[in-house]
Amino acid sequence: MRVAIAGGGLAGLSCAKYLTDLGHQPILLESRDVLGGLVAAWKDEDGDWLETGLHAFFGAYPNMLQLMGELGILDRLQWKQHTLIFNQPEKPGTLSRFDVPDIPSPFNVITSILRNNDMLTWSQKIRFAIGLFPAIIRGQKYVEDMDKYSLIEWLRIQGIDERVNTDIFIAASKALTFINPDEVSATIILTALNKFLQERYGSKIAFLDGAPPERLCAPIVDYVTEKGGQVRTSSPLKRIVLNEDGSVKHFLIRGLNGAEDEIIEADAYVSAMSVDAMKLLMPEPWKEEPFFQQLEGLEGVPVINVQIWFDRKLTDVDQLLFSRSPLLSVYADMSVTTKEYYDPDRSMLELVLAPAQDWIGKSDEAIIEATMEELAKLFPEQIPHVAKVRKAKVLKTPRSVYKAIPGRQAYRPSQATPISNFFLSGSYTMQEYLGSMEGAVLSGKLTAQAIANKKVPVRKPSMAKGEPTFVG
Ligand SMILES: Cc1cc2nc3c(=O)[nH]c(=O)nc-3n(C[C@H](O)[C@H](O)[C@H](O)COP(=O)(O)OP(=O)(O)OC[C@H]3O[C@@H](n4cnc5c(N)ncnc54)[C@H](O)[C@@H]3O)c2cc1C
């Protein structure tokens, strides 16, 4: 089967990879000149990588690890010490660690919490542990049911101390979803906690050893093309053209730089675009369908990635850090964590600014100034008087992963749709890993399986270049 996929993020690439494994020929069409979507990166005028986002991989990412294993690139993950590190705003410049011992789960994570005396008192820890029992014992069904509550509401119902929220959950919520606990669905945080508690190395963090387009996307492209698939960049889907029965007749690809638009015909069609792009390109007749109407309940959340190059080393911490600052979420010194960015003498901090709603419209200068004010609290001995900024870049994503507010699980669509030859892929579609790289990879795999299972009618070969009629 020939399958046209619009969107070259991790979901589209994973879908193409698993389709080739199932013996099909994908043709992947990405609108931009770079693959990766939310993991895309570009080189600037100095040859430095600019990334859409700081990306951390977790031990609890089985589909990502399987994919990288199948591509023979697992050694590109640089695993860090099993620890979660938080800044302590009340003691500027100091860090608090949750060191996870190498013993079976969930005792490893529980021990790390019990051993940390910087952030929680004993009574807070015990109340927190008791509050988590229902999620551990009653499993995923309970976790899904909690989608009706925001995290803050759920914490109150469980009688968990407000201090646990300010110490841990604001940081976790911002890191996982780019929104605060009063907005985020309890399901999101409970899902992540469950994975971390159930798997021995679930909360172990790795960094890719370089920029995702080269180190992760390129091997997928090689794999797909070696098996007869095609991957094209600078090929934006302009319109989904329908047959009279509402099925897809062809994808119309916008011709760039004066070129003519191009018709792409296939046996099956996939949108691996973000939910926001899919809504914009939704054909009119589909808008009547309840299945497609549910997408109206989903939209991308704004987030900003900031990269700052310094004239000296600020830290030697080889790990992701939770800033616990109101402006920033997680950050890392990429000159320490990431092989391709190694620099023994000078730091390059990559920082995620979230929630970004109030900042997305502001100038780069204002964003950098505000970030530097926060950094002065994280590195009081070096900033602002000692370390000098060599260069700073801001990358805004006005609509990134779907905004995971309460009630959204009901709006997340399956990969198969009511249209016989049309499928969805993307981390926003229904899969158990939320809006993450793991979720994107899993969704792509599920889409490939849905196409194989649905027995999509194959076009008559002679019709491949003409009017596509479908045979049963
Ligand atoms: C700042 C930031 C930090 C993050 N940190 C982490 C992290 O630490 N760990 C983690 O697991 N996840 C993280 N994520 C989330 C993760 O990046 C995403 O969940 C995942 O990459 C989404 O992949 P996707 O393929 O579903 O969607 P996308 O990456 O959005 O891909 C959609 C693709 O469709 C293309 N497209 C759009 N319109 C068209 C069109 N008309 N025609 C053709 N193509 C089109 C887009 O250009 C894009 O390439 C982060 C995201 C951001 C933004």
The ligand as an SDF file (V2000), in Angstrom:
LIG
                    3D

 53 58  0  0  0  0  0  0  0  0999 V2000
   10.0430   23.3660   24.3780 C   0  0  0  0  0  0  0  0  0  0  0  0
    9.6340   21.9070   24.3260 C   0  0  0  0  0  0  0  0  0  0  0  0
   10.2210   21.0060   25.2190 C   0  0  0  0  0  0  0  0  0  0  0  0
    9.8130   19.6670   25.2100 C   0  0  0  0  0  0  0  0  0  0  0  0
   10.4240   18.8010   26.0640 N   0  0  0  0  0  0  0  0  0  0  0  0
   10.1160   17.4870   26.0010 C   0  0  0  0  0  0  0  0  0  0  0  0
   10.8410   16.5500   26.7880 C   0  0  0  0  0  0  0  0  0  0  0  0
   11.7500   16.9110   27.5260 O   0  0  0  0  0  0  0  0  0  0  0  0
   10.5060   15.2240   26.6670 N   0  0  0  0  0  0  0  0  0  0  0  0
    9.5130   14.7900   25.8340 C   0  0  0  0  0  0  0  0  0  0  0  0
    9.2700   13.5790   25.7540 O   0  0  0  0  0  0  0  0  0  0  0  0
    8.8190   15.6690   25.0710 N   0  0  0  0  0  0  0  0  0  0  0  0
    9.0890   16.9900   25.1370 C   0  0  0  0  0  0  0  0  0  0  0  0
    8.4090   17.8800   24.3420 N   0  0  0  0  0  0  0  0  0  0  0  0
    7.2340   17.3990   23.5840 C   0  0  0  0  0  0  0  0  0  0  0  0
    7.6240   16.6920   22.3020 C   0  0  0  0  0  0  0  0  0  0  0  0
    8.5410   17.4600   21.5690 O   0  0  0  0  0  0  0  0  0  0  0  0
    6.3540   16.4830   21.4490 C   0  0  0  0  0  0  0  0  0  0  0  0
    5.3480   15.8320   22.1920 O   0  0  0  0  0  0  0  0  0  0  0  0
    6.5880   15.6580   20.1950 C   0  0  0  0  0  0  0  0  0  0  0  0
    7.7990   15.9980   19.5520 O   0  0  0  0  0  0  0  0  0  0  0  0
    5.3940   15.8700   19.2440 C   0  0  0  0  0  0  0  0  0  0  0  0
    5.5890   15.1850   18.0360 O   0  0  0  0  0  0  0  0  0  0  0  0
    4.4220   15.1190   16.9540 P   0  0  0  0  0  0  0  0  0  0  0  0
    4.9790   14.4290   15.7680 O   0  0  0  0  0  0  0  0  0  0  0  0
    3.1980   14.5830   17.5890 O   0  0  0  0  0  0  0  0  0  0  0  0
    4.0510   16.6360   16.5930 O   0  0  0  0  0  0  0  0  0  0  0  0
    4.9400   17.7840   15.9410 P   0  0  0  0  0  0  0  0  0  0  0  0
    6.3220   17.6860   16.4150 O   0  0  0  0  0  0  0  0  0  0  0  0
    4.1970   19.0530   16.1920 O   0  0  0  0  0  0  0  0  0  0  0  0
    4.9390   17.4610   14.3730 O   0  0  0  0  0  0  0  0  0  0  0  0
    3.9750   17.9350   13.4760 C   0  0  0  0  0  0  0  0  0  0  0  0
    4.6600   18.1960   12.1390 C   0  0  0  0  0  0  0  0  0  0  0  0
    3.6750   18.5550   11.1640 O   0  0  0  0  0  0  0  0  0  0  0  0
    4.2360   19.5420   10.3330 C   0  0  0  0  0  0  0  0  0  0  0  0
    3.1610   20.2440    9.6260 N   0  0  0  0  0  0  0  0  0  0  0  0
    2.2940   21.1840   10.1170 C   0  0  0  0  0  0  0  0  0  0  0  0
    1.4810   21.6150    9.1330 N   0  0  0  0  0  0  0  0  0  0  0  0
    1.8100   20.9140    8.0120 C   0  0  0  0  0  0  0  0  0  0  0  0
    1.3310   20.9110    6.6770 C   0  0  0  0  0  0  0  0  0  0  0  0
    0.3350   21.7300    6.2870 N   0  0  0  0  0  0  0  0  0  0  0  0
    1.8850   20.0540    5.7830 N   0  0  0  0  0  0  0  0  0  0  0  0
    2.8980   19.2200    6.1530 C   0  0  0  0  0  0  0  0  0  0  0  0
    3.4100   19.2070    7.3990 N   0  0  0  0  0  0  0  0  0  0  0  0
    2.8670   20.0450    8.3210 C   0  0  0  0  0  0  0  0  0  0  0  0
    5.0160   20.4090   11.3120 C   0  0  0  0  0  0  0  0  0  0  0  0
    5.9460   21.2360   10.6460 O   0  0  0  0  0  0  0  0  0  0  0  0
    5.6590   19.3500   12.1880 C   0  0  0  0  0  0  0  0  0  0  0  0
    6.8860   18.9190   11.6620 O   0  0  0  0  0  0  0  0  0  0  0  0
    8.7960   19.2330   24.3080 C   0  0  0  0  0  0  0  0  0  0  0  0
    8.2420   20.1350   23.3990 C   0  0  0  0  0  0  0  0  0  0  0  0
    8.6560   21.4570   23.4010 C   0  0  0  0  0  0  0  0  0  0  0  0
    8.0530   22.4090   22.4130 C   0  0  0  0  0  0  0  0  0  0  0  0
  1  2  1  0
  2  3  1  0
  2 52  2  0
  3  4  2  0
  4  5  1  0
  4 50  1  0
  5  6  2  0
  6  7  1  0
  6 13  1  0
  7  8  2  0
  7  9  1  0
  9 10  1  0
 10 11  2  0
 10 12  1  0
 12 13  2  0
 13 14  1  0
 14 15  1  0
 14 50  1  0
 15 16  1  0
 16 17  1  0
 16 18  1  0
 18 19  1  0
 18 20  1  0
 20 21  1  0
 20 22  1  0
 22 23  1  0
 23 24  1  0
 24 25  2  0
 24 26  1  0
 24 27  1  0
 27 28  1  0
 28 29  2  0
 28 30  1  0
 28 31  1  0
 31 32  1  0
 32 33  1  0
 33 34  1  0
 33 48  1  0
 34 35  1  0
 35 36  1  0
 35 46  1  0
 36 37  1  0
 36 45  1  0
 37 38  2  0
 38 39  1  0
 39 40  1  0
 39 45  2  0
 40 41  1  0
 40 42  2  0
 42 43  1  0
 43 44  2  0
 44 45  1  0
 46 47  1  0
 46 48  1  0
 48 49  1  0
 50 51  2  0
 51 52  1  0
 52 53  1  0
M  END
$$$$
